[in-house]
Amino acid sequence: MFIRNTWYVAAWSHEVTDDALFSRTIIGTPVLLYRTTDGQLVALQDRCCHRGAPLSVGRREGDCVRCLYHGLKFDARGTCVEAPAQPRIPPKATVRSYPVVERHRWIWIWMGDPMLADPATIPDTHWLDDPAWRCLPGYIHYDVNYLLICDNLLDFSHLPFVHPGTLGGPETYADVRPTVERLDNGVRISRWTMDTQAPSFAAAVKHWPGNVDRWNLYDFTIPGILLMDSGMAPVGTGAREGKRVDAAEFRSCQALTPETETSTHYFFAQPHNFAIEQPEVTQSIHEAIVEAFAEDRAIITAQRRNLSLDPDFKMMAFGIDSALSQFRWIVNQRLDAELAQSSVSKTVETQGAA
């Protein structure tokens, strides 16, 4: 089961080009994305209402798309406007359309009740295209359920063990207990590691004479959005009090979008605000992040294989699991609420039909 009434990242802006039909499966539903002739985004279910063929293997005709199985033509709202040998088109000959918003290089889609889709609730990711910051777009496909990746992102004590040569640092990093604050739709996590060795990816592009004070401050919200203020500064220069003296600052933007119950889309970028006129620095940071996230995928995929061998295995909770335990509770609460609302709606429809 997936939360439906929330904004999911469907794609990077550059993935949906002016004249292409782009398909991606989101929470178990095939979705067609394309742009109209004036550049507006369209999101339709990628399944013809006639025989279920994918519209994404069809043909663009102006702002419409024609299914190349039996020739039905749909407009940008999903309404069938033409059907060969069918002068009267049935009113129900439609494919579902979805609210879609393009903001700061990410394309967001709402898979639930369109009446509840409020663009004002889309998380702020302005660092992705802010001229004061630089980053490169990243994407990884996982063959695991998205909640296993959420667990990973909610517990950074894995950094020195999974990422010793990229994001890690000394193993003492794992000894620091973060503070966890409950939000309405997720958790806020703060971890300060004082007088520590800089991780390799940062030391490669920013050079300090000694140890650093390091911070990872982030919100992790439904459905799986991580927005983080992270960085390092020379020891004792006031980073914890808000000063950023000779610091390397980052604003990590990461989004998990379930593809199916057993696969996930992972969108990410690591904006930085130093050396922004040096593209080689941006490239170095991006390559290190890609390497680190490949390390995550390797261990999480191995974990998934192990878990699949024994469906009855119960993972043991430790004190360090507070954030992930709270987040899973929030997800379950939202799922239960949507299920209850769906049951009420079906009851009302049944009574109305009677």
Secondary structure, 3 states (H helix, E strand, C coil): CCCCCCEEEEEEHHHCCCCCCEEEEECCEEEEEEECCCCCEEEEECCCCCCCCCHHHCEEECCEEECCCCCCEECCCCEEEECCCCCCCCCCCECCECCEEEECCEEEEECCCHHHCCHHHCCCCHHHCCCCCECCCEEEEECCCHHHHHHHHCCHHHHHHHCCCCCCCCHHHHHCCCEEEEECCEEEEEEEEEEECCCHHHHCCCCCCCCEEEEEEEEEECCCEEEEEEEEEECCCCHHHCCCCCCEEEEEEEEEEEEECCEEEEEEECCECCCCCCHHHHHHHHHHHHHHHHHHHHHHHHHHHHHHHCCCCCCCCCHHHHHHHHHHHHHHHHHHHHHHHHHHHHHHHHHHHC
